């Protein structure tokens, strides 16, 4: 998942991302390290937060744009 890359591009910490999304920093760390897989709601929250498609987030495409 491109979560770490997107977070660093935006210049925010794991803690800031966690607070913004109502999660804890441990969860963000586990998602970034592949120790935990995000459920549908979490994937949608990440995609909306970074304004990218879920396919881009999951590395199924290199096109970050959402089709809305």
N, CA, C and O atoms as a GROMACS GRO file, in nm:
protein
  272
    1UNK      N    1   0.084  -0.117   0.000
    1UNK     CA    2   0.000   0.000   0.000
    1UNK      C    3   0.089   0.124   0.000
    1UNK      O    4   0.196   0.126   0.061
    2UNK      N    5   0.044   0.225  -0.068
    2UNK     CA    6   0.121   0.350  -0.081
    2UNK      C    7   0.099   0.447   0.034
    2UNK      O    8   0.130   0.566   0.021
    3UNK      N    9   0.048   0.402   0.143
    3UNK     CA   10   0.014   0.491   0.253
    3UNK      C   11   0.132   0.572   0.302
    3UNK      O   12   0.121   0.694   0.317
    4UNK      N   13   0.244   0.508   0.327
    4UNK     CA   14   0.363   0.578   0.379
    4UNK      C   15   0.409   0.686   0.281
    4UNK      O   16   0.439   0.799   0.320
    5UNK      N   17   0.414   0.650   0.154
    5UNK     CA   18   0.458   0.746   0.051
    5UNK      C   19   0.366   0.866   0.046
    5UNK      O   20   0.413   0.980   0.043
    6UNK      N   21   0.236   0.844   0.046
    6UNK     CA   22   0.140   0.954   0.041
    6UNK      C   23   0.151   1.042   0.165
    6UNK      O   24   0.146   1.164   0.156
    7UNK      N   25   0.166   0.979   0.279
    7UNK     CA   26   0.178   1.055   0.404
    7UNK      C   27   0.302   1.142   0.402
    7UNK      O   28   0.297   1.259   0.440
    8UNK      N   29   0.414   1.086   0.360
    8UNK     CA   30   0.538   1.163   0.356
    8UNK      C   31   0.533   1.275   0.252
    8UNK      O   32   0.587   1.383   0.275
    9UNK      N   33   0.469   1.249   0.138
    9UNK     CA   34   0.454   1.354   0.037
    9UNK      C   35   0.375   1.472   0.092
    9UNK      O   36   0.401   1.587   0.057
   10UNK      N   37   0.279   1.442   0.177
   10UNK     CA   38   0.197   1.547   0.237
   10UNK      C   39   0.268   1.612   0.356
   10UNK      O   40   0.223   1.716   0.407
   11UNK      N   41   0.378   1.552   0.401
   11UNK     CA   42   0.457   1.608   0.510
   11UNK      C   43   0.393   1.599   0.646
   11UNK      O   44   0.408   1.688   0.729
   12UNK      N   45   0.320   1.489   0.670
   12UNK     CA   46   0.255   1.473   0.801
   12UNK      C   47   0.307   1.347   0.871
   12UNK      O   48   0.356   1.254   0.807
   13UNK      N   49   0.296   1.348   1.001
   13UNK     CA   50   0.340   1.234   1.082
   13UNK      C   51   0.230   1.128   1.088
   13UNK      O   52   0.114   1.152   1.053
   14UNK      N   53   0.269   1.010   1.134
   14UNK     CA   54   0.171   0.906   1.158
   14UNK      C   55   0.069   0.952   1.261
   14UNK      O   56  -0.050   0.924   1.248
   15UNK      N   57   0.115   1.022   1.362
   15UNK     CA   58   0.026   1.069   1.466
   15UNK      C   59  -0.076   1.169   1.412
   15UNK      O   60  -0.194   1.160   1.445
   16UNK      N   61  -0.033   1.262   1.329
   16UNK     CA   62  -0.124   1.360   1.269
   16UNK      C   63  -0.230   1.289   1.184
   16UNK      O   64  -0.348   1.320   1.193
   17UNK      N   65  -0.187   1.195   1.102
   17UNK     CA   66  -0.281   1.120   1.018
   17UNK      C   67  -0.381   1.045   1.106
   17UNK      O   68  -0.501   1.048   1.081
   18UNK      N   69  -0.330   0.980   1.208
   18UNK     CA   70  -0.418   0.905   1.299
   18UNK      C   71  -0.520   0.996   1.365
   18UNK      O   72  -0.638   0.963   1.370
   19UNK      N   73  -0.476   1.110   1.415
   19UNK     CA   74  -0.567   1.204   1.481
   19UNK      C   75  -0.671   1.258   1.382
   19UNK      O   76  -0.789   1.270   1.416
   20UNK      N   77  -0.627   1.291   1.261
   20UNK     CA   78  -0.719   1.344   1.160
   20UNK      C   79  -0.828   1.243   1.123
   20UNK      O   80  -0.940   1.281   1.090
   21UNK      N   81  -0.793   1.114   1.129
   21UNK     CA   82  -0.888   1.010   1.087
   21UNK      C   83  -0.953   0.937   1.205
   21UNK      O   84  -1.029   0.842   1.185
   22UNK      N   85  -0.924   0.982   1.327
   22UNK     CA   86  -0.985   0.919   1.444
   22UNK      C   87  -0.933   0.779   1.471
   22UNK      O   88  -1.007   0.692   1.517
   23UNK      N   89  -0.806   0.758   1.441
   23UNK     CA   90  -0.742   0.628   1.464
   23UNK      C   91  -0.630   0.648   1.566
   23UNK      O   92  -0.611   0.758   1.619
   24UNK      N   93  -0.557   0.540   1.592
   24UNK     CA   94  -0.439   0.558   1.674
   24UNK      C   95  -0.313   0.537   1.590
   24UNK      O   96  -0.317   0.473   1.486
   25UNK      N   97  -0.203   0.593   1.637
   25UNK     CA   98  -0.078   0.591   1.562
   25UNK      C   99  -0.028   0.449   1.538
   25UNK      O  100   0.033   0.420   1.434
   26UNK      N  101  -0.053   0.360   1.632
   26UNK     CA  102  -0.012   0.220   1.617
   26UNK      C  103  -0.076   0.156   1.494
   26UNK      O  104  -0.010   0.080   1.422
   27UNK      N  105  -0.202   0.185   1.472
   27UNK     CA  106  -0.272   0.129   1.356
   27UNK      C  107  -0.210   0.179   1.226
   27UNK      O  108  -0.189   0.101   1.133
   28UNK      N  109  -0.179   0.308   1.219
   28UNK     CA  110  -0.117   0.364   1.099
   28UNK      C  111   0.017   0.295   1.074
   28UNK      O  112   0.047   0.258   0.961
   29UNK      N  113   0.095   0.277   1.178
   29UNK     CA  114   0.224   0.209   1.165
   29UNK      C  115   0.206   0.067   1.111
   29UNK      O  116   0.281   0.024   1.023
   30UNK      N  117   0.109  -0.004   1.163
   30UNK     CA  118   0.086  -0.142   1.118
   30UNK      C  119   0.039  -0.148   0.973
   30UNK      O  120   0.078  -0.238   0.899
   31UNK      N  121  -0.045  -0.052   0.932
   31UNK     CA  122  -0.087  -0.047   0.792
   31UNK      C  123   0.034  -0.021   0.702
   31UNK      O  124   0.051  -0.086   0.599
   32UNK      N  125   0.117   0.074   0.742
   32UNK     CA  126   0.234   0.108   0.661
   32UNK      C  127   0.335  -0.005   0.652
   32UNK      O  128   0.402  -0.021   0.549
   33UNK      N  129   0.348  -0.083   0.757
   33UNK     CA  130   0.445  -0.193   0.759
   33UNK      C  131   0.389  -0.324   0.708
   33UNK      O  132   0.460  -0.425   0.706
   34UNK      N  133   0.262  -0.325   0.667
   34UNK     CA  134   0.202  -0.447   0.615
   34UNK      C  135   0.167  -0.549   0.721
   34UNK      O  136   0.140  -0.665   0.689
   35UNK      N  137   0.168  -0.508   0.846
   35UNK     CA  138   0.134  -0.599   0.955
   35UNK      C  139  -0.017  -0.611   0.973
   35UNK      O  140  -0.065  -0.701   1.041
   36UNK      N  141  -0.090  -0.520   0.911
   36UNK     CA  142  -0.236  -0.518   0.924
   36UNK      C  143  -0.294  -0.471   0.791
   36UNK      O  144  -0.236  -0.385   0.725
   37UNK      N  145  -0.408  -0.528   0.753
   37UNK     CA  146  -0.476  -0.486   0.630
   37UNK      C  147  -0.597  -0.401   0.664
   37UNK      O  148  -0.672  -0.430   0.758
   38UNK      N  149  -0.614  -0.296   0.588
   38UNK     CA  150  -0.724  -0.202   0.611
   38UNK      C  151  -0.857  -0.262   0.564
   38UNK      O  152  -0.862  -0.329   0.460
   39UNK      N  153  -0.962  -0.237   0.640
   39UNK     CA  154  -1.096  -0.277   0.597
   39UNK      C  155  -1.149  -0.173   0.497
   39UNK      O  156  -1.082  -0.074   0.469
   40UNK      N  157  -1.269  -0.196   0.445
   40UNK     CA  158  -1.326  -0.106   0.344
   40UNK      C  159  -1.338   0.038   0.393
   40UNK      O  160  -1.301   0.131   0.323
   41UNK      N  161  -1.389   0.055   0.512
   41UNK     CA  162  -1.408   0.192   0.565
   41UNK      C  163  -1.275   0.265   0.579
   41UNK      O  164  -1.264   0.384   0.550
   42UNK      N  165  -1.174   0.192   0.623
   42UNK     CA  166  -1.042   0.252   0.641
   42UNK      C  167  -0.981   0.288   0.506
   42UNK      O  168  -0.922   0.395   0.491
   43UNK      N  169  -0.994   0.199   0.408
   43UNK     CA  170  -0.944   0.229   0.274
   43UNK      C  171  -1.011   0.353   0.216
   43UNK      O  172  -0.944   0.438   0.157
   44UNK      N  173  -1.141   0.363   0.234
   44UNK     CA  174  -1.214   0.481   0.186
   44UNK      C  175  -1.166   0.606   0.258
   44UNK      O  176  -1.148   0.710   0.195
   45UNK      N  177  -1.144   0.596   0.389
   45UNK     CA  178  -1.096   0.711   0.466
   45UNK      C  179  -0.959   0.756   0.416
   45UNK      O  180  -0.936   0.875   0.400
   46UNK      N  181  -0.868   0.662   0.392
   46UNK     CA  182  -0.735   0.696   0.340
   46UNK      C  183  -0.745   0.760   0.201
   46UNK      O  184  -0.682   0.862   0.173
   47UNK      N  185  -0.824   0.698   0.114
   47UNK     CA  186  -0.838   0.749  -0.022
   47UNK      C  187  -0.898   0.890  -0.022
   47UNK      O  188  -0.852   0.977  -0.096
   48UNK      N  189  -1.000   0.912   0.059
   48UNK     CA  190  -1.060   1.046   0.067
   48UNK      C  191  -0.963   1.147   0.126
   48UNK      O  192  -0.955   1.260   0.079
   49UNK      N  193  -0.890   1.108   0.227
   49UNK     CA  194  -0.796   1.198   0.294
   49UNK      C  195  -0.688   1.246   0.196
   49UNK      O  196  -0.654   1.365   0.193
   50UNK      N  197  -0.634   1.153   0.117
   50UNK     CA  198  -0.527   1.188   0.024
   50UNK      C  199  -0.578   1.222  -0.116
   50UNK      O  200  -0.499   1.254  -0.205
   51UNK      N  201  -0.710   1.216  -0.134
   51UNK     CA  202  -0.773   1.247  -0.263
   51UNK      C  203  -0.715   1.163  -0.377
   51UNK      O  204  -0.678   1.215  -0.482
   52UNK      N  205  -0.709   1.033  -0.353
   52UNK     CA  206  -0.663   0.936  -0.454
   52UNK      C  207  -0.766   0.824  -0.462
   52UNK      O  208  -0.853   0.812  -0.376
   53UNK      N  209  -0.755   0.744  -0.565
   53UNK     CA  210  -0.844   0.629  -0.578
   53UNK      C  211  -0.796   0.516  -0.487
   53UNK      O  212  -0.678   0.510  -0.450
   54UNK      N  213  -0.886   0.428  -0.452
   54UNK     CA  214  -0.848   0.311  -0.373
   54UNK      C  215  -0.754   0.222  -0.454
   54UNK      O  216  -0.661   0.164  -0.399
   55UNK      N  217  -0.777   0.212  -0.584
   55UNK     CA  218  -0.686   0.133  -0.669
   55UNK      C  219  -0.544   0.188  -0.663
   55UNK      O  220  -0.448   0.112  -0.659
   56UNK      N  221  -0.530   0.320  -0.664
   56UNK     CA  222  -0.398   0.380  -0.653
   56UNK      C  223  -0.337   0.349  -0.516
   56UNK      O  224  -0.220   0.313  -0.506
   57UNK      N  225  -0.416   0.362  -0.413
   57UNK     CA  226  -0.370   0.334  -0.277
   57UNK      C  227  -0.320   0.190  -0.265
   57UNK      O  228  -0.220   0.164  -0.197
   58UNK      N  229  -0.389   0.098  -0.331
   58UNK     CA  230  -0.354  -0.044  -0.324
   58UNK      C  231  -0.255  -0.087  -0.432
   58UNK      O  232  -0.228  -0.206  -0.447
   59UNK      N  233  -0.201   0.010  -0.508
   59UNK     CA  234  -0.101  -0.013  -0.612
   59UNK      C  235  -0.154  -0.097  -0.728
   59UNK      O  236  -0.078  -0.170  -0.792
   60UNK      N  237  -0.284  -0.086  -0.755
   60UNK     CA  238  -0.343  -0.155  -0.870
   60UNK      C  239  -0.333  -0.070  -0.996
   60UNK      O  240  -0.353  -0.120  -1.106
   61UNK      N  241  -0.302   0.059  -0.978
   61UNK     CA  242  -0.283   0.150  -1.089
   61UNK      C  243  -0.184   0.257  -1.047
   61UNK      O  244  -0.163   0.281  -0.928
   62UNK      N  245  -0.123   0.321  -1.147
   62UNK     CA  246  -0.033   0.432  -1.118
   62UNK      C  247  -0.103   0.566  -1.136
   62UNK      O  248  -0.040   0.672  -1.122
   63UNK      N  249  -0.232   0.563  -1.168
   63UNK     CA  250  -0.311   0.684  -1.185
   63UNK      C  251  -0.378   0.717  -1.052
   63UNK      O  252  -0.466   0.643  -1.008
   64UNK      N  253  -0.338   0.827  -0.987
   64UNK     CA  254  -0.393   0.858  -0.855
   64UNK      C  255  -0.533   0.920  -0.858
   64UNK      O  256  -0.596   0.932  -0.754
   65UNK      N  257  -0.582   0.958  -0.974
   65UNK     CA  258  -0.708   1.032  -0.983
   65UNK      C  259  -0.829   0.944  -0.955
   65UNK      O  260  -0.836   0.828  -0.997
   66UNK      N  261  -0.922   1.001  -0.884
   66UNK     CA  262  -1.049   0.935  -0.851
   66UNK      C  263  -1.146   0.955  -0.966
   66UNK      O  264  -1.148   1.060  -1.030
   67UNK      N  265  -1.225   0.854  -0.992
   67UNK     CA  266  -1.333   0.865  -1.091
   67UNK      C  267  -1.463   0.883  -1.015
   67UNK      O  268  -1.524   0.786  -0.969
   68UNK      N  269  -1.504   1.007  -1.002
   68UNK     CA  270  -1.628   1.036  -0.928
   68UNK      C  271  -1.732   1.092  -1.020
   68UNK      O  272  -1.843   1.122  -0.976
   0.00000   0.00000   0.00000
